[in-house]
Amino acid sequence: MSRPDIEFPPKHAALREDVHMLGALVGDVLRDQGGVELFETVERDRTLAIARRGGDAAADAELEARVAGREPALARDLERAFSSWFQAVNLAEQVHRIRRRRAYFQDDAERPQPGGVDDAIGRLKAQGLSLEALMQLLRSLHIMPVFMAHPTESTRRTILRKQLKLAELLYDRLNPTLAPSERRASAGQIRVELTTHWQTEDHPRQRLTVADEREHVLFFLAEVLYRIVPNFYEEIAEALGKHYGVDPQTVELPTILRFGSWVGGDMDGNPDVHAKSLRDTLARQQQTIVNAYFLEVQSLAQLLSQSASRVGVSAALQKRSDEYVTLLPGARSSSLTRHDRMPYRVFLLQVAERLRATYDGRPSGYEGPLQFQRDIDLVVDSLLAHRGQYAGLFAVRRLQRRIATFGFHLATLEVRQHSGIHHSVLARALDESGWGTLDRRARLTRLIDLIARDIGPRIELDAEGKRA
């Protein structure tokens, strides 16, 4: 797999080793799963492609002859082989960026990375911006990346999880203290992921549905962004501490970052989007984020094991916990008797039970994210008042940040439809032929009046009208 004519800078030597290791493992998978003939076919095609790119006319002709008329089954296996290789290398490159970023800071811990948060805030301070002005600037920022469906992006969520697992395994190999036996075991785990990926269909055979597109987006929202959102704010807090002398642990940052999605709401771009798909998408997003909170709260219940005999809790938290004994009788059965003197654990298990009720749609569930936020705020306040700054506060504050970012909706669903269709449908529904001639303010005033008086369509709507 090595190329003697390509010179790599010393800083990329570790990436070259990873790529070589991954190439060898992909080769092992090909021999094991497809046979020696498939492996040799891939190697010959690869060698010819490299020579062709270097201007070798004979290699160009041979490669074209090999590809022409190739059996579809073999062509699919070759596509999978090269795809597996490139995906693995792309992941190695992403992990290498982490390696290089660490090396950058190890060389000079005080030197900010160009273009990073630390660098930006440092330059603002150098330009004379006060802390008060900077905080006002942060409060004015509203960042909302929006997910859109793409007809060619149909990778199964199972495959996305395998790619994430592979990236985690490569990341673990950054640990310089790994023993040779541990590195061999790590390579074995990587081979397992590569092999099971090979044996799994990358894409569904049937046409993508709105539900498929939705699940694709939910993977990145719930399994990637949910994990890393707190890091973004922690980096801002650290930079403020470095340049303005504030305490990164106590500085109050506004919510800058939220997420949006067209998937499940783009009526203009997808004829399969309608009222039911909108409801289904909103419900699925809520289920996903509530389940993420449920799992995190359960994890916090295990972390916050403080005993009442060792440290106190706030009266407000204890009062709320006592109220939940009546409101959430199911939480009592999930809390072992020996936990009765662990007030944080008992309370968080009660919160988890209320989240379960929210997920199930039971009356005892939370009415909205603010109620959930207030319960978690009680835990933060109690920890601050009872020597808990280094006894779980950091982890609970991370949950606070996630609640502020994702709420109970996960991402804002943008409902998109051509305005001309809305005007046409409203004109027919209200039996007002002059609707299209009204200006925006007049239309808005009319709609507010109709909604306030609960007046619906005056005529039977056709299929387009009902969809809009």
N, C-alpha and C positions, 0 to 999 in steps of 0.2 A: 504493500500500500504506500510505501514511501516514494517521494519524488526527488531524486538527487539534484535536479536542475532548479529546484525551488529553495531559496534560502529563507529561513525563519529567524526573526530577531530572537535573541536569547530570552526576552520576556515572554515569548510564546512557546517556549520549549515544552512547558507542562501541557499546553493545549495539544501540541503535536503528539505527545505521549498518549493523551486521552483518545485522540482520533485514531492512533495506531491500535490501541487496545480495543476500541469499538469496532474498527474494521475487522480485526481478527475474530471478534465475537460474532459479528454479522456473518462472516465467512463460515464459522462453525455452525451457525443456525441454518445457513443455506445447505451445507453438506448434510446436516442431520435431517432436515425437513424436506428438502427437495432432491437430494442426491448429489453425487459428485458431478454428474453431467450438468445440472443446473449451475452449480458453483463455477465450473469451468467455462460455461457459456457467459455467465456474468463477467468473469475475469477477462475473457477474450474481448467482449464488447467494450469493457471499460478501458482496456489497454488500447484498442483501436480508436476509441473516442479521444483519448489523450493524444495519440499520434496525429489523428485528423485535425485536432485543434492546433497542433504544431505545424500544420501545413503539409503533412504526408499524404500525397495523392493516392498512393496504393492503399493506405489504411482507410481513406475515405471510400474508395471503391469497394473494398472488402466489407466494410461495415454496412454500406448501403445494400450490398448483395445479401448479407446475413439477415438484415431486418426485413427485406422484401419477402412477402409471402409467408412470414413466420406464423406458426399455429397460434390461434388466439389464447389457448391455455398457457403455452410457454410465454407468450407476450405478457400475459397478466402476471405470471410469476416473476418475470424480469422487472416489470414495473414495480411490483411489491418489493423486490430485492433492492433496487436503487432507491425507492422511497424510504425503506427502512434505514438504509445507510445515511441518506441525507437528513432524515429526521433526527437520528442519533447524533450526527455531527452538529446540527443546529443547536441541539440541547447542550452539547459539550461547549459550544461557543458561548452560549448564554451563561453557563456556569463559570466559564473562564473570565467573563466580565466581572463576576463577583470576586474571583481570585485576584484580578488586576486591581480592582477597587480596594481590596484589603491591602495589597502590596503598596498601593499609592499612599494610604494613610500610615502604614508601618514605616515608610521612608521618612515621613514628616507628618506627625499626627496633627499639627497645628495648621498645616497648609490645606485650605479647602479645595475640593475637587471643582475644577472650572465648570460653571453652569449648574452647580448643585445648589441646594437650599442654603447651606452655610455660606457659600460664595456670594449668593444674591443678597442675603441679609447683611453680610460683612460690607459689601459695596454700598448698600443703602446707609449703613452707619457712617462709612467714610465720607459720604456725600452730605452728612449733617442731619439726617433724618432722626428725629427724636423717637423715643420708645412710644410715646402717646400717638404720634403721627403714624408710626409703623402699625400699631394695633388698629388704628382707624382704617389704614389701608387694607389690613387683613380682613377686617369686618366688611369691607366693600367687595371682597373677592368672592365670586361664585363660579366654581368650576364644575361642569357637568358633562363628562364624556357620555355619549349616547351610542348604544349598541344598535346595529342594523342587521337584518337578515341578509344573507348572500346566497344566491341559488347554487353556487359551487362549493359552499362550505357546509358539508354534511357529515363531518367526522363524528362517529359515535361518541357518546359521553364516556363509554367504557374505554375507548382508545385514548381520549383526552386524559383520563385518570392514569392510564398506563404511562403516558408521556410525562405526566407530573411525577409519578413514582420513579421513573427513570432519571428525571432531573434531580430528585432528592437523593438517589443513590450516587449520582455523580457528585453532588454537593458534599455528601458525607466523605467522599474520597479526598476532599481538600484538607482533611485532618492530617497533619504531618506526623502525628504520633501513632498512626495505624501500624500494627505489626504486619509482616509479610503474610501471615496466615489470614489476618483480617482483610487485607487487600484482595487475597485470592477468594475469600468468601464473598466479598463485595462484587467481584467480577462474576461470580456464580449467580448472584441475585440479578445482576444486570442481564445475564444470559437468559434467565427465567422470564424476565419482562420482555425481552426481544422475541423469545420463542412463543410465548402466549400471544403476543401481538401478531406474530406471523400466522398463528392459527385462528385469529379472529378477523372477521370481515371489517374492513375500515369504514365502509359506507353501507347504509341500508339499501336494499335492492329496490324497494318501492319508492315512489315519488315522495319528496319531503312534505310533511304536513306542518301546519302552524305549531302543533305541539312539539314536533321534532326541532324546529327552529328555536322554540322557547327553551327547551331543555339544554340546547347548545349554549345559549346565553346564560342560563342559570348556572352552568358549570363555572364560568368565569366570574360571575358575581359572587356565588356562595362558596366556592372552593378555592378561589385565588384572591380576589379583591377583599373579601370579608376578612381574610387572614392578615392582609398587609396594610389596610387603611390606618390602623393606629400608628404604624411606623412612620407614616407621612407626617403626622402631627408631632410625634416624638422628635423627629429630625428638626422641625421648626422650633420646638421648645428648647432643644439643645443649642441651636444656633442663637436663639435669644439669650440664653444663659451665657454663652461665650462672648457675645458682642455687647450685650446690654446689662449683664450682671444679674438678671432675674433668676429665680429658682425654677429650673425646668420642671420640678415636681409639682409646683403650685400655680404656675402661670395659667391663666384661663384663656384658651384659644377659641375663636369662633368656629363654627362649622363651615368650612370652605368648600369641601368636596362632597358632591352627591352624584348619583348616576341616573341615567335615563335609558329608555329602550323604545324602539319602534316595533319590536317583534311582538306580534299579537295585536297591534293597534294600527297598523298601516293599511287602512281600507283602500287607499288610493293605489297602493302598489301590489296588493295581494287580494284577489277576488275571494279567497277563502276566509278572510277576516270579516267577522260580523259580530253582532251583539253577544252571542254565546261565546265566541272565542275571546272577546274582551273580558267577559266575566271569568272565564276559565283561566286566562292569563293572570288577572289580578289575584284570583284565589290561589293559583299555584305559586305566585311570587310570595304571597303572605305565608303560605305553608312552608316554603323553603326558608324564609328568614326566621320565622318563629321556631322552626326545628333547629336552626343554627344557634339561636339564643338558648333553647332548651338544653342542648348539649354543652354549651359553654357554662351555663349556670350550674349544671350538674358537676362539671369539672371544678368550678369555684367552690362548690360545697365540699369537695374532697380536699381542696387546698386550705380553706379556712376552717381548720380543725380546733380553733381556740376553745379552751374549757372555761366555763364560768368561774371555776375556782381559781383560775390563773389570771384572768383579765376580764374587765367589765365590758358591757355593751351599752349603747345609748338607750334611754327610756323610750324614745320614739320607735326604735327598731323592735324592742321587746313588746311594746304595745301593739305594733303592727303584727308581729308574730302571734300574739295572743288572739287577735282578731281572726287570723287565718285558721286557727284551730277550729273555729266554728264554720267559717266560709268554705274551707277546703278539708273536709274530713278525710279525703283520700290521701292527703299528704301525711297524715299521722301514720297510716299503715305502711308508707314507704320509708319512714324514718325509724330506725331501730331504737329500742329503748335506751341503749347505751349512749345514743347521741343526744339525749334529752338535756344534758349539761354542756352541749356544744351549740351555743345560741346561733352563731353564724351559719353553721351547717344546717340546723333545723330550719332557719328562716329561708335559706337559699333552696332547700328542698321544697319548701312551701311555694316559693316563687316558681320553681320548675313545674310543680303540679298545676299552678295557675296558667303557665305557658302551655302545658298539655291541654288544659281546658280550652284555651284560646284556639289551639290547633284544631281541636274537635268541634269547636263552635258551641261549647256549652255555656250556660248563663254565668257560671263562675269565672269565665275567662276574662282577660283584660279587655276593656272597652277600646283601648287605643294605646299607642306606645308611650304616651306621657305617664300613664299609670305605672307601667313597667319601669320607666325611667325613675319615677319617684321611689320605687322600692329599692332600686340599685343605688340611688342617691343616699338612702338611709344607711346602707352598708358602708359607703364611702365616708359619710359623716361620722359614723360610729368608729370606724378604724382610725380616723384622724384624731378623734377625742380620746382614744384608748391605746396609744402607743402602737398603732398598726401601720405606720408608714412603710415599714419593711416586713410587714406580716400579711401580704396579700393585696395591699392597696394598688400597686402597679397593675396587677391583673384585672382588678375590678374596674379601674379607670379605663382600661382598654375596652371593656364591655360598654362603658358609658359612651365612649367615642363611637363605637359601632352602632349603638342605638340612635345617636344623634345623626348618623350618616344614613342608615338604612330604614329607620322607623319600623313600621309593620308592612311597608309596601315594597321594600327592597330597592326598587328603581321606579322612577316616574314613567308611567306608560303614556307615550305620546299617541293620541288618536289622530290619525291623519286621513283627511278626505278632501277632495277638490271642492273649493268653495262654491263653484257653479252647481254641483250636485246638491249641496245643502240648500242653496237658494231655490233651485227648482223643486225639491221635495217639500220645502216649507211653504212655497207658494201653493202647491197642490193640497198639502195637508190642511192649510188654513183657509183654502178656497179664496185666496186673495191674489188676483191676477196682477196687481200693481206692486207685489212684494219686491220684485227685482229692481224697481225704480227708487225704492227708499234708500236713504243714505245709512251709513253704519249706525249712527246714533239712534235713528228712528227705528231701525230693525231691533236694536238692543232693547230699547224702551218697550217696544211691542212684545218681545219675547218675555221680558221680566214680568210684564202685566199678565200674560197668559199663564205663565208658570205659577205666579202668586194666586191666580184664581183656579188653578188646576184644570185648565181647559186643554183637552187633547185634540188630535186630528178630527176634522169635521167631515172627512170623507174617507172611504176605504183606500188604503195605500197599496200600490203595486209592490212587486218584489224588491225593486230598487229602493222604493220609498221606505219599506220596512227595514232594509239593511242599513240605510243611512240614518 
